[in-house]
């Protein structure tokens, strides 16, 4: 980077990135359509339980969420009503807070163009945008991890002002209570701060550390008790089985050693570009570049900033440890709280190469590498229409709204068993209360026998969401109703053009047997 790079120019572009990031999250939150299956399952648990019941009863439908986040969602529904935006409200607010926290952390390690590049990568991360408008706890996990790392960096700087102390105590308590990974991350970063206190490398007063540690420990104990004694054994086993792909393979040393870099790349790529890699596979190279650059970057930061670098990497270290001990998986949406440190270390790697090999990596090359790594996702997110938010998934309500318009008095509406939540939530709002709720079966044949009871009827609707590769039953049902026992006479497509597991649609069949 050029020595004459203007701080004023830097601040301007940081503000531009911040405002665009807020706009993207706002468009996704306010413009997103219906909740999908997992969100709806969580929503019913919240709407049908009191605050006390949420704290003392395991959630139905194999749902798991930190108690603090459940209480936030319950509060939002009381304030704003039982609707999509209420359930997603605190995820949106926390996603905005995460932008401020990430930028603040970055400023401890980077400056100039690398700072701007790292912030742009986080701001335009597709997963960060998506989960900022999702009624699940994953946005809160990211914010909690950022807050704990940011707090630890404040603690090693020395004595806190009273206002700072209260922010760290109360903010830490609330965010830990809203995030399962934070229960382990908080003691980890506190332990590092304590080590600095023992070594007398920080001027932080013991009483301030003790006050913060007590607040955080109380939140950790409360959520640990909830996870251990309230969440049912059956739910814990179901989740462990579902997320088994996120646990480290311990069958052999080579498999384990290979798993680490491959898994880090997969989850970093998911966080940055997610589904965009299906359309543009080359985006996967950005994650590889950041990981490779992180090797010199970590050495450089460790030499420059010492223990602060370990604090920066704390989410990654904790996530890998939790996956190794099969406590929490390191996979997909559950992992996004842990991969953001590589945005900092990756850009720091470019700084390191510039300083270590100035004849090879000149300031111009350094700037070019920084832009090459940090710009593509943001430019594509803004410039490619298919990557624009909102990111809708299983938009059931618009389908049901159109179905109501086409519904005739004697029509039968058969609801696929995985779509019952969507019909229960959105059906009454759209005026559809008379329908046949399909039952869940292990095989499609059992569902077809259920559908046989509709033979002879000339208008039978089939409404479905949540097609999966493991249970592609809607395909079998459509083929059976449309070619074996009847014919298709109508169709309400997914309003967003989605297919497969994010599709919501309704098909109309004539099963009368008449030509």
N, C-alpha and C positions, 0 to 999 in steps of 0.2 A: 504494500500500500504506500502511496505517496506521502512524504513527510508533510506536505502542505495541505493535506486533506482537511477541509474546514469542519470543525465541530458543529458549526451552525448547519452546514449542509447535511451532516450525519443526523442531527436531531430532526431535521425536516423529513428525511427519508424514513427514519424510525417512526415518526408520527404517521406518515403515509401508510407504511406497512401495518401499523397498529389500527388505523381507521379502516383499512380494507379488510383486515382480519375481523374486526367487529362487525363490519357490514356483511361479510360472508356468514358469520355465525348468526347474525340477525335474520338474514334471508332464509337460512336453514330452519331456525327456530320458528319464526312467524309464518313461513310459507310451507312448512312440512305438513303432509296429510296425516292419515290415520296412524295410530299406534299398531305395531306388528305384534305377533303372538306373544313374545316374551315380555314386551311392555304391558300388554293387556293382562297377562297372568299376574304381574306385579301390581297393576292398577286395581284389580279385583281384591287382592289381599289387603290393600290399603283402604279402599272404600268400604269394605265390609268389616273392618276391625277398628276398635278404639285405640288410642295411644297405649293404654294399658295392655290390651290384647296383642298389639304389635310387639310389645316388650316381653310378653310372657308365653306367646304361642308361636310354634314353628309355622312358617308360611306354607300355604297349600301350593300345589302344582310344581313341587320341587324347586321353588324359588328361594334364592338366598340373597340377602342384601344387609349391609350394616344397619344397625338399629337407628343411628343418628340420621342416616339418609332417609329411612322409612318415615321417621318423624317429620323431617323437612317436607317430604312429599305430602304427608297427611295435612300439615299446616298449609301448604299451598292450595290443596283442594278446599280447605275451609275458607281461605281468603278469596280464591278466584273461581270456585266451583269445580265440579267433577268434569274435567275436560282435558283434552290433549295438552294444551298449553300449561295448565296447572301442574300436571305430572312432570312436565319437562322443564319447568321454570328454574328450579335450583341448579339443574345441570347446565343450563344456559348461563346463569349468573356466575357459577363457578368457572365455566370456560373463559369468561371475560377476566376474572381474577387471575386465572392461570397465565394470561398474556402478560400482565403486570409483573407477576412473580418471576416468570422466565426471563424477562428482560432485565430485571433487577439482578438476578443470579448471573446472567451473562456479563453484566458490567463489571463483575468481580474478576473475570478471567480474560475478557476480550475487549478490544476497542477498534474503532474505525470500521473498515469494510467487513472484516471477519465478524464483528459484533452484529452488523446489519444482516449479514448472510445467515448467521445462526438464528437470529430472530425471525427472519423471513421463512426459514425452514419450519420453525415451530408454528408461526402464524398461519401458514398455508398448508399445514399438515391436514390431509383429508380426514384422517381418523379423529383428530382433535376437533375439527369442524363438525363432523357427524355426531360424535358423542356429546357435543355441546347442545344438541337438540334431541337427546334420547332420554327417556324416563328411566334410566338405569344409573348405577353408581359410578360408572367408569370415568366420567369427567371429574367427579369428586376425588377419585383415586389419584388422578394426575395433579389436581390442585393441592391435595394433601401432601403428596411427595414433594412438590415444589416448595410448599410452605415450610416443611420440615427442613429441607436443605437450606432454604433461605434463612430460616431461624438460626440454624447451627452456624451459618456464616456470620450472622450478627453477634452471636454469643462469643465467638472467639475474638471479636474485635475489642471487647472490653465492657465496661459498665454501661448498662442500658438506662435510658431516661424512663421515668415512671410510665409514660404513655407507651413506650416500646415494650416495657415489661408486661403491661396489661394486654397488648396486642398479641404477644407471644403466648401468654398464658391462656387467654380466652380463645384466640384463634386456633392455637394448637389443640386445645381440648375439643373444640367443635369439629375440626377437620379430622382428627384421629377417630372420633366417635362416628364419623361418616365414611370411614375407609378401612377395610380389612388389612390391606398391606401396611398401612400406617402403624398398626399395632406392633409390628416388628421393626419397621423403619425408625420409629421414634426412639426406642431404646438404643438402637444402633448409633444414631447421630448424637444422642445424649452421652453415650459412652465415650465417643470421641472427644466431645467437649470436656467431659470429666477428666479424661486423660491429659488434656491441655492444662486443666486446672491443677492437676497433681504435679505436672512438670513445670508449673508456674510460667506458662507461655501465653497466658491471657490474664488481663486485669479484671475479669468478670468477678464481681463479689459472690462469695459462696451462697449468701442468702438469696440472691437473685436466681442463681442456678437451682437451688433447692426449691424455690417457689415454682419455677417453670417445670422442673422435674416432677414435682408432686401433682401439678395440674395434668400433665401429659400422662403420668402413670395411672391416675384415676380413670382417665378416658380409656387407656389400654386395658385396665382391669375390667371395666364395665363391658366393653365390647368383647373381650376374651370370654367373660362369663356367658354373655349372650350366645357367642359362637359355640361354646362347649356344651352348655346346658339347656339352651332354648331351641336351637336348630336341631331337628330330629336326626337320629342316626340314619334313618332311611334316606332323608334328603342329603345328608353328608355323603353317604355311599353313592347315591345317584350322581351327585355332582363330581365326585372323585372319578367315577367311571366315565362320565361324559367328557371331562377335561383331561383324561389320562394321557392324551397326546402332548399335553403341556408339561409333563413331568420328565425329569432327566432319565435316560436309559442307564441303568447301573449294572447291566449284564456283563459288560466288558469295558476295560479301560479305553481301548481305541474308539468304541462306540460313544462313550461319554465325552472324550476329547474332541471328537468330530462334531458331536451334538452342539457344543458351545458356540463355535463360530457360525455354524449353519443356522442355529436357532436365533442367535443375535441378529443375523442378516434378515431372516424371515420376519421377525417381529419389528425390526426397525423399518423394513420396507412396508410392512402393514401399516405402521403408524404414519409414515410419510405419504404413501401413495395408494394403499389399499387396493380397491377395485380398479383404479386407473392403470395398474400394471397389467390387467387383462387386455386393455385396449392399447397400451403403450408399454410393452415388456421392457424396453430400454430403461425405464425408470428404476428398475431393480438395481442398475449399476450405481445409482446415487447412494443407496444404502451400503453397497460394497465399498465405494470410495470413502464414505464417512468412517466406516469401520477400519479400513486400512490406514487412513490418515490419523485415526485415533491412537494408533500405536506410538508414533512420534509425539502426537499431541498430549497424551497422558504423561509421557516422560518429561516433556517440556513444562507442562503445568505443575507437575510434582516438584520439579526443580525450582520453579518460580514461586509457587504458592503453598507448597508443603501439604499439611493436613487438610487444607481447604479442598484440595483435589480429591482426596478420599471422600470427603463429605459430598462433593459433587457426584461422585460415582456410587454413593450409597444406595440409591434405588436399584441400580444394576446388580450390585453385590447382593443385596437382600433378595431380589427377585430370583436370582440364580440359586441362592441358598434354599429358598422356599420350594423351588422346583425340585432340587436334589433331595430334600427331605419329604417330598410329597405333601406339603402343607397347602401351598397355593400353586396353581399352574402358571407357567410362563408361556402364554399362547393367546393370540388374537386380542380381543378387546380387554381381556384380563391383564394383558402385559403392557398396555400403553403408558402406564405410570412409570415404567422403568427404562424406556429407551431414549428419552429426550436428552440425557447427559451426553450421548454421542454426537448430538448436534454441536455442542460446545467443544468437545475434545476433537472432533473431526476438523472443525475450522481452526482450532488451535494447532493442529498438525500442519496446516499450511503455513501458519506463522512460524512454527518451529523450523520447517524446511527452508524458509526464507532466511532465517537467522543462521542456521547451521551450514547452508550451502548457498550463499548469496550469488556466487558466480553461475550456478545452475538455475536456481529459482530466484530470478530477479523480481523486483517489486511489480513489474508488469505481468510476469507469469503468475505471481502470487495472486494478483487481482483477478486475472483471467480464470485461474483455478477456483477461486472463491465464487465468482459469478457462475461458472459452469456447474458447480455443485449446488448452489443455493437458489438459482433463478428458475430452472425448468419447471418444477412443480407449481410454483406460484403463477408463472406465465400460462401454463396449460390450464390450471384451475380457473383462471380468469378468461382465457382466450378460447377454450374448447367448450362448445355448448353442452356436450354430454357430461362434462365434469362440473357444470355449474350446480350449486345448491339451489333449492332444497333437494336432499337425497331421500326420496320417498321409497317406502318398502311396505308392500301389502296394503295398498290404499283401499281399504274395505269400504269406508263410508261413501266415497263417490260412486262406487259400484252399487251399493245398496240404495243410494238416492235414485240412480237411474232405474234400478230394478223396481222400485216403488212406482215410478212413472209408468212402467210397462206392465205392472202387475194387474191381473184380472181376477174377479171375485172367486173363481173356482180353481185358481192356480195353486199348485203345491210347490213350496220352497223347501228343498232338501239341502241341509247345511252339512258340509264335510266336518267330521268330528274335530279336526284341528282348527276349524273356523268358528266354533261355537262361541268362543270368547268375543270374537269380532261382532258376531250377530247379537250377542247379549249386550254388548256395550253400545253399538251404533244402531242396531235394528230399531229399538223403541224411538230413538231420536228421529229416525227417518220414517217412522210409521209402520214398521214391519214387526208385528208381534206374533203372527200366526205362521209358524214354520215347524218343520220336522228337524230336530237336532240329531244328527247322526251320532252313532255310538262308535267308540274306538275299538278296533279289532287289530289283531296281530297280522292278519292277512287280508288281502283285497277281496278274496272270495266271500268272506263273511259279510263284507259291506255290500257286495253285489246281491246277496240273498236278501238283505234289507231293502235294497232298491227294487227288487222283484215285486214288492207289495204295491208299487205304483203302476204296474202294468194295467193298461186299459185307460189310463188318464191321458188326455190330449195336450196338457200343458204342465210340465214338471220342470222346475228350475233347479239347477245344481250350482250352488254357491261354494266357492272354495278359496282358501289361502293356505300357505305353509306346505307347498309341495317340497319334498326332500328327496335326495338321491336314495336314501335308505328306505323311504316309504313313498314311492312315486304313485301312490294310489289314485290321485285325481286323473292321471292319464288313463289308467285302467277303467275307471268309472266313466269317463267321457267316451271312451271307445265302446264300452258295453252299452251305454244308453243311446249312443248315436248310430251304432251299426248292428248291434245284436238284437236288442229288444225295441228299438225305436229309431227315430231320426232327429237330427238337430234342426230346429226351426228358428233359433234366435241366439244372440251372443252379445254380452256386454263385456268388452275387453278391459284389460287393466288400463286405467286412465293415464298412466305414465309410460305405457309401452313396456313394462317390466315383464319378465318371464321367470320360469323356474321358481326358486324358493322365495322370491320377493314379489311374486305375482298375486293379484287378487282379481277374480273374474267370475262371471255368472253365465251359464249356458242354459238355453231353453230347449226342451225335447218334447216331441210328440211320441208317447208310448202307447197310443191307442191301437196300434197295429193296422190302422187304415192307411192306404196309399194316398 
